[in-house]
Amino acid sequence: MAVLAHELGHWSLSHTLKLLAVSQLNLLLSLSMFAFFIEQQDVYSSFGFHDSRPTIIGIILVFQLIFMPYNEAVQFALVQVVRRFEYQADGYARQLGRGAALRSALTKLSKDNLSFPVADSLYSAFHHTHPTFLERIKRLPKLD
């Protein structure tokens, strides 16, 4: 029931709709940036194409120079948002009186999945959409 309460928290707090809106905004920004940069002669000139704009070269340059750093920044931001949503859903389950049961369920899931409970905080901040088991367990009592 605690896991269900956690998932109901995602639904009640509109996390799916919020992520959909962010995704659509990201798509709009990406397409707008691509349309802008693919037309910039400076992008081509900086790589020796002073009099022409070869399409394939433009696509490669824009993706390599613009989108890779942009996507890294967006990915980091999205991971932080999703991690925050996980804590909020845990808090929702706690408000429904399922905090102890959620702690027990997280412990069981961690054991069943053979997940390593400790991760470097910087690595985790960049790559783990869900907080680690220990991060979530430490945070649960603070949700009172």
Secondary structure in CASP SS format (residue, H / E / C, confidence):
PFRMAT SS
TARGET T0000
AUTHOR 0000-0000-0000
METHOD secondary structure of the structure
MODEL  1
M C 1.00
A H 1.00
V H 1.00
L H 1.00
A H 1.00
H H 1.00
E H 1.00
L H 1.00
G H 1.00
H H 1.00
W H 1.00
S H 1.00
L C 1.00
S C 1.00
H H 1.00
T H 1.00
L H 1.00
K H 1.00
L H 1.00
L H 1.00
A H 1.00
V H 1.00
S H 1.00
Q H 1.00
L H 1.00
N H 1.00
L H 1.00
L H 1.00
L H 1.00
S H 1.00
L H 1.00
S H 1.00
M H 1.00
F H 1.00
A H 1.00
F H 1.00
F H 1.00
I H 1.00
E C 1.00
Q C 1.00
Q H 1.00
D H 1.00
V H 1.00
Y H 1.00
S H 1.00
S C 1.00
F C 1.00
G C 1.00
F C 1.00
H C 1.00
D C 1.00
S C 1.00
R C 1.00
P C 1.00
T H 1.00
I H 1.00
I H 1.00
G H 1.00
I H 1.00
I H 1.00
L H 1.00
V H 1.00
F H 1.00
Q H 1.00
L H 1.00
I H 1.00
F H 1.00
M H 1.00
P H 1.00
Y H 1.00
N H 1.00
E H 1.00
A H 1.00
V H 1.00
Q H 1.00
F H 1.00
A H 1.00
L H 1.00
V H 1.00
Q H 1.00
V H 1.00
V H 1.00
R H 1.00
R H 1.00
F H 1.00
E H 1.00
Y H 1.00
Q H 1.00
A H 1.00
D H 1.00
G H 1.00
Y H 1.00
A H 1.00
R H 1.00
Q H 1.00
L C 1.00
G C 1.00
R C 1.00
G H 1.00
A H 1.00
A H 1.00
L H 1.00
R H 1.00
S H 1.00
A H 1.00
L H 1.00
T H 1.00
K H 1.00
L H 1.00
S H 1.00
K H 1.00
D H 1.00
N C 1.00
L C 1.00
S C 1.00
F C 1.00
P C 1.00
V C 1.00
A C 1.00
D C 1.00
S H 1.00
L H 1.00
Y H 1.00
S H 1.00
A H 1.00
F H 1.00
H H 1.00
H C 1.00
T C 1.00
H C 1.00
P C 1.00
T C 1.00
F H 1.00
L H 1.00
E H 1.00
R H 1.00
I H 1.00
K H 1.00
R H 1.00
L H 1.00
P H 1.00
K H 1.00
L H 1.00
D C 1.00
END
